Amino acid sequence: MRITKPRTLLSNREDEILQLIMAGLSTKEIAAALFIEVQTVNTHRRRMMKKANARNLHEVICYCIVNDIILLAELKEVFRKRIAC
């Protein structure tokens, strides 16, 4: 599921990592799932924070919601799946 609109603030990889963060995966789990290094995940996190002028990932997510980068209907679905587990 893609949670961002095309041509947004985030790169495809950043979008992918943000989806996994919101799904509740840890940095190590994200790295394993995407077959990349933990350091690379952290680099993408830092880039997302810089692009959104955010101090933490919560602010990145809020920025993305306010600017329609994350669609609320799809965000609700992510959380419904988390709660159902």
Residue, then its C-alpha position, 0 to 999 in steps of 0.5 A: m500500500r502506498i500512503t503518499k501521493p506521487r511527486t511528494l516531499l518524500s522519495n520512494r524509499e523514504d515513503e517505504i520506510l515511513q510506511l514501515i515505521m507507522a506499521g510499528l517496525s523497529t529500525k533493525e526490522i526495517a533494515a532487514a525487511l528492505f535488505i539495507e543497513v541500519q545506518t541507511v535506515n537512519t540516514h533516510r529518517r534524518r532526511m525525512m526530518k530535514k525535509a519536513n523541518a521536524r525534530n522527530l518522526h512524530e512531527v514528520i508524520c504530522y507534517c505529512i498528514v497536514n500537507d496531504i502526503i499521507l492520506l487519512a483513510e489509508l493511515k486509518e487502515v494501517f492502524r486498524k491492522r496494527i490494532a487487530c494483531 
